[in-house]
């Protein structure tokens, strides 16, 4: 009898306190984001078989198919015509990198991957979570840019966030607003995939409440000697309410050091303008960009999986999931300033 009472008590407490129930559920799903899963994805994405995932190459398409098959396995349906891909073809205008040495390539082809998780009573509103899955391909000596941190780390993160939301949905606790998990390509060639999406949106931009963008979260830069930090960029540029939500989630659940040094208007690195969130910000959609900073292996063939701090990816991914959960389930969307 005593054992039975111990089993019944937590259920009774949850039923009597909806806030406790909500808190329990979101932490339960956040905790489904694990190092083991992140390793499984990243060891594939950053493997030599992907040949550096350069947009427009076989390696990039292999990565796209790997992610699309994962979406299928966790129960995300194809969005249209039985496909997960938003394909694009744009003029080659990139100012650096391998493509500048291939003047005969007038166009770049790529695919964004559409992982749409439909919401419930607020399903017409949408939260978009992005990470670019492309990288630099190979160099002149056929050495591979594996791109483990840039941006295999962010891609693995949104794959785990997708499975956490799908687990919640399968158990009857899906988000009120819809979630679009969208790995994009063409980032290394000028933010091309995200630009194509905002110029050709599958879901109305006016109903898109926020973009959370993840680009490099698996390493430690020169400013830190521990992994418990993340740079946030753009969180207060369009919505101070979004910034406060982000701060509150961190204080309540995660306790990362949130560093805003690269969010300054006069930041000489101009990171705010250099990843896919910027195309959403230009459309007046509030954004947060999650970033670990530059390290010695940035855009080098030495950006490999053996240097990744998987515990760091896990912690930041759980933080982003909990932020997304709050944004997807609160009554009002974040207000623009």
C-alpha positions as CSV (number, residue, x, y, z in Angstrom):
1,X,0.0,0.0,0.0
2,X,2.8,2.4,0.9
3,X,4.5,1.8,-2.5
4,X,1.1,2.5,-4.2
5,X,0.7,5.8,-2.4
6,X,4.2,6.8,-3.4
7,X,3.3,6.2,-7.1
8,X,0.0,8.0,-6.8
9,X,1.3,11.1,-5.0
10,X,3.4,12.7,-7.8
11,X,0.4,12.2,-10.2
12,X,-2.0,13.8,-7.7
13,X,0.3,16.7,-7.1
14,X,0.6,17.3,-10.9
15,X,-3.1,17.2,-11.3
16,X,-3.7,19.7,-8.5
17,X,-1.0,22.1,-9.7
18,X,-1.1,22.8,-13.5
19,X,2.0,25.1,-13.2
20,X,3.9,22.2,-11.6
21,X,2.7,19.8,-14.3
22,X,3.8,22.2,-17.1
23,X,7.2,22.6,-15.4
24,X,7.6,18.9,-15.0
25,X,6.7,18.2,-18.7
26,X,9.0,20.8,-20.3
27,X,11.9,19.6,-18.2
28,X,11.2,16.0,-19.0
29,X,11.3,16.8,-22.8
30,X,14.3,19.0,-22.4
31,X,16.1,16.1,-20.7
32,X,15.4,13.9,-23.7
33,X,18.1,15.9,-25.5
34,X,21.2,13.8,-24.8
35,X,24.9,13.7,-25.5
36,X,24.6,10.2,-27.0
37,X,22.0,11.4,-29.6
38,X,24.0,14.5,-30.5
39,X,27.1,12.3,-31.0
40,X,25.1,10.0,-33.3
41,X,24.1,12.8,-35.6
42,X,27.3,14.8,-35.6
43,X,29.6,11.8,-36.3
44,X,27.6,11.4,-39.5
45,X,27.3,15.0,-40.5
46,X,31.0,15.8,-40.0
47,X,32.2,12.5,-41.5
48,X,34.5,12.4,-44.5
49,X,31.7,10.7,-46.5
50,X,29.9,14.1,-46.5
51,X,32.9,15.7,-48.2
52,X,32.4,19.0,-46.3
53,X,28.7,19.5,-47.3
54,X,29.4,22.3,-49.7
55,X,26.1,23.7,-51.1
56,X,25.4,22.3,-54.6
57,X,27.5,19.2,-54.2
58,X,26.7,15.5,-53.6
59,X,27.9,15.8,-50.0
60,X,25.4,18.5,-49.2
61,X,22.6,16.5,-50.7
62,X,23.7,13.4,-48.7
63,X,23.5,15.5,-45.5
64,X,20.1,16.8,-46.6
65,X,18.8,13.3,-47.1
66,X,20.2,12.2,-43.8
67,X,18.3,14.9,-42.0
68,X,15.1,14.4,-43.9
69,X,15.2,10.7,-43.1
70,X,15.6,11.5,-39.5
71,X,12.6,13.8,-39.6
72,X,10.6,11.0,-41.1
73,X,11.8,8.5,-38.5
74,X,10.6,10.7,-35.6
75,X,7.2,11.3,-37.2
76,X,7.5,14.7,-38.9
77,X,5.5,14.4,-42.1
78,X,6.7,15.8,-45.5
79,X,5.3,19.3,-46.0
80,X,4.3,19.1,-49.7
81,X,4.3,16.6,-52.6
82,X,5.8,14.0,-50.3
83,X,9.0,16.0,-49.9
84,X,10.9,17.6,-47.0
85,X,12.9,20.0,-49.3
86,X,12.4,23.6,-50.3
87,X,14.8,23.7,-53.3
88,X,16.4,26.9,-54.5
89,X,18.5,28.0,-57.4
90,X,20.2,31.4,-57.1
91,X,22.9,33.4,-58.9
92,X,26.4,32.9,-57.7
93,X,27.5,36.1,-56.0
94,X,29.5,34.9,-53.1
95,X,32.6,37.0,-52.4
96,X,34.9,34.4,-50.9
97,X,35.5,30.7,-50.8
98,X,35.7,27.9,-53.4
99,X,33.0,29.2,-55.7
100,X,35.0,32.4,-56.7
101,X,37.5,30.0,-58.4
102,X,34.7,28.5,-60.5
103,X,33.5,31.3,-62.7
104,X,31.5,29.0,-65.0
105,X,29.1,28.2,-62.1
106,X,26.5,30.9,-62.7
107,X,24.0,29.4,-60.3
108,X,24.0,27.7,-56.9
109,X,21.5,25.0,-56.1
110,X,20.6,23.9,-52.6
111,X,17.8,22.7,-50.3
112,X,16.3,23.9,-47.1
113,X,14.8,21.1,-45.1
114,X,11.3,21.6,-43.8
115,X,10.4,20.0,-40.5
116,X,6.9,21.3,-39.6
117,X,5.4,20.4,-36.3
118,X,1.8,21.6,-36.2
119,X,0.5,23.3,-33.1
120,X,-2.9,23.2,-31.5
121,X,-5.1,26.2,-30.7
122,X,-2.5,28.7,-31.9
123,X,-1.2,26.6,-34.8
124,X,-1.5,29.5,-37.3
125,X,1.3,31.2,-35.6
126,X,4.8,29.9,-36.1
127,X,8.2,29.7,-34.4
128,X,11.2,29.0,-36.7
129,X,14.3,27.3,-35.5
130,X,17.2,27.3,-38.0
131,X,20.8,26.1,-38.3
132,X,22.8,25.9,-41.5
133,X,23.9,22.4,-42.4
134,X,26.2,23.3,-45.3
135,X,30.0,23.9,-45.0
136,X,33.0,24.6,-47.3
137,X,33.5,21.3,-49.1
138,X,37.2,20.4,-49.9
139,X,40.2,22.6,-50.5
140,X,42.6,22.6,-53.5
141,X,44.5,19.6,-52.0
142,X,41.2,17.6,-51.6
143,X,41.4,17.9,-47.8
144,X,37.9,17.9,-46.3
145,X,36.4,20.8,-44.3
146,X,34.4,18.6,-42.0
147,X,32.7,21.5,-40.3
148,X,32.0,19.8,-37.0
149,X,31.4,23.0,-35.1
150,X,30.5,25.0,-38.1
151,X,27.8,24.0,-38.2
152,X,27.4,20.3,-37.5
153,X,26.9,21.3,-33.9
154,X,24.0,23.6,-34.6
155,X,22.4,21.1,-37.0
156,X,22.7,18.3,-34.5
157,X,21.1,20.6,-31.9
158,X,18.0,21.3,-33.9
159,X,17.6,17.6,-34.8
160,X,17.5,16.9,-31.0
161,X,15.1,19.8,-30.4
162,X,12.9,18.4,-33.2
163,X,12.8,15.0,-31.5
164,X,12.0,16.6,-28.1
165,X,9.0,18.4,-29.5
166,X,7.8,15.4,-31.4
167,X,8.1,13.3,-28.2
168,X,5.9,15.9,-26.5
169,X,3.4,15.8,-29.4
170,X,3.2,12.0,-29.4
171,X,2.4,12.1,-25.7
172,X,-0.4,14.6,-26.2
173,X,1.6,17.6,-25.0
174,X,2.5,19.2,-28.3
175,X,3.1,23.0,-28.7
176,X,0.2,25.4,-29.0
177,X,2.0,27.3,-31.8
178,X,3.5,25.4,-34.7
179,X,7.2,24.8,-34.8
180,X,9.3,24.9,-38.0
181,X,12.6,23.1,-37.6
182,X,14.5,24.3,-40.7
183,X,18.1,23.3,-41.5
184,X,19.2,25.6,-44.3
185,X,21.9,25.4,-46.9
186,X,23.8,28.1,-48.7
187,X,24.9,30.0,-45.5
188,X,28.6,29.8,-46.3
189,X,27.9,31.3,-49.7
190,X,25.9,34.3,-48.5
191,X,23.0,33.2,-46.3
192,X,21.3,32.0,-49.5
193,X,18.9,29.4,-48.1
194,X,17.4,31.6,-45.4
195,X,17.1,34.5,-47.8
196,X,15.3,32.3,-50.3
197,X,12.9,31.2,-47.6
198,X,12.0,34.7,-46.4
199,X,11.6,35.7,-50.1
200,X,9.5,32.6,-50.8
201,X,7.9,31.7,-47.4
202,X,6.1,28.5,-47.1
203,X,4.2,29.8,-44.0
204,X,3.2,33.5,-43.7
205,X,5.9,35.7,-42.3
206,X,3.3,37.9,-40.6
207,X,2.5,34.8,-38.5
208,X,6.1,34.0,-37.7
209,X,6.7,35.2,-34.1
210,X,10.4,34.5,-33.7
211,X,13.5,32.9,-35.3
212,X,16.0,31.1,-33.1
213,X,19.2,30.5,-35.0
214,X,22.0,28.2,-34.0
215,X,25.4,28.5,-35.6
216,X,28.5,27.0,-33.8
217,X,27.8,25.9,-30.2
218,X,30.3,23.0,-29.7
219,X,33.6,24.7,-28.9
220,X,35.2,27.0,-26.4
221,X,36.7,30.3,-27.7
222,X,39.7,32.2,-26.4
223,X,37.7,34.3,-24.0
224,X,36.6,31.4,-21.8
225,X,38.2,28.4,-20.1
226,X,35.0,26.5,-19.4
227,X,32.0,25.5,-21.6
228,X,29.2,27.1,-19.5
229,X,28.6,30.1,-21.7
230,X,26.9,31.1,-24.9
231,X,27.0,34.4,-26.9
232,X,23.5,35.7,-27.6
233,X,23.2,38.1,-30.5
234,X,20.1,40.1,-31.6
235,X,17.8,39.1,-28.7
236,X,17.0,42.7,-27.8
237,X,17.3,44.3,-31.3
238,X,13.6,44.0,-32.2
239,X,11.9,42.8,-29.0
240,X,13.1,43.5,-25.5
241,X,10.3,41.2,-24.3
242,X,11.9,38.3,-26.2
243,X,15.2,39.2,-24.6
244,X,13.6,39.1,-21.1
245,X,11.9,35.7,-21.8
246,X,15.3,34.3,-22.8
247,X,17.0,35.7,-19.7
248,X,14.2,34.3,-17.4
249,X,14.4,30.8,-18.9
250,X,18.1,30.7,-18.4
251,X,17.9,31.9,-14.8
252,X,15.2,29.4,-13.9
253,X,16.5,26.3,-15.6
254,X,20.0,26.4,-17.1
255,X,22.3,29.0,-15.5
256,X,24.6,29.5,-18.5
257,X,26.7,32.7,-18.7
258,X,24.9,34.7,-21.3
259,X,27.5,36.9,-23.0
260,X,26.3,39.9,-25.1
261,X,29.7,41.3,-26.2
262,X,29.0,40.5,-29.8
263,X,25.5,42.1,-29.7
264,X,26.9,45.6,-29.4
265,X,25.9,47.9,-32.3
266,X,29.5,48.8,-32.9
267,X,30.9,45.2,-32.7
268,X,33.6,45.2,-35.4
269,X,32.9,41.5,-36.2
270,X,29.3,42.3,-37.3
271,X,28.1,38.8,-36.3
272,X,24.6,40.1,-36.2
273,X,24.7,40.4,-40.0
274,X,26.6,37.1,-40.7
275,X,24.2,34.2,-40.0
276,X,20.8,33.1,-41.1
277,X,18.8,34.9,-38.4
278,X,19.6,38.2,-40.1
279,X,17.3,37.5,-43.1
280,X,14.4,37.1,-40.6
281,X,15.4,40.2,-38.7
282,X,15.3,42.2,-42.0
283,X,11.7,41.2,-42.2
284,X,11.0,42.6,-38.7
285,X,10.9,39.1,-37.1
286,X,12.5,39.0,-33.6
287,X,15.6,36.8,-33.5
288,X,18.1,35.2,-31.2
289,X,21.4,34.0,-32.5
290,X,23.3,31.4,-30.4
291,X,27.0,31.2,-30.9
292,X,30.2,30.0,-29.1
293,X,32.6,32.4,-30.8
294,X,35.5,31.8,-33.1
295,X,38.4,29.4,-32.4
296,X,41.6,28.4,-34.1
297,X,39.9,25.7,-36.3
298,X,37.3,28.1,-37.7
299,X,37.0,27.5,-41.5
300,X,39.9,25.1,-41.4
301,X,40.1,21.4,-42.2
302,X,40.9,20.9,-38.5
303,X,37.3,21.6,-37.4
304,X,36.7,18.0,-36.5
305,X,34.5,16.0,-34.2
306,X,37.2,15.0,-31.8
307,X,37.4,18.6,-30.6
308,X,33.7,19.0,-29.9
309,X,32.4,19.5,-26.4
310,X,29.2,17.6,-26.5
311,X,28.1,18.5,-23.0
312,X,28.1,22.1,-24.1
313,X,25.9,21.4,-27.1
314,X,23.5,19.5,-24.8
315,X,23.2,22.3,-22.3
316,X,22.7,25.0,-24.9
317,X,20.2,22.8,-26.8
318,X,18.2,22.3,-23.7
319,X,18.2,26.0,-23.1
320,X,17.0,26.7,-26.6
321,X,14.3,24.0,-26.4
322,X,13.0,25.5,-23.1
323,X,13.0,29.0,-24.7
324,X,11.1,27.7,-27.7
325,X,8.6,25.8,-25.4
326,X,7.9,29.1,-23.6
327,X,7.5,31.0,-26.9
328,X,5.3,28.3,-28.4
329,X,2.9,28.0,-25.4
330,X,2.5,31.4,-23.9
331,X,-0.7,33.3,-24.6
332,X,0.8,36.2,-26.4
333,X,3.6,36.4,-29.0
334,X,6.6,38.7,-28.1
335,X,5.8,42.3,-28.7
336,X,7.9,44.3,-31.2
337,X,9.5,47.4,-29.7
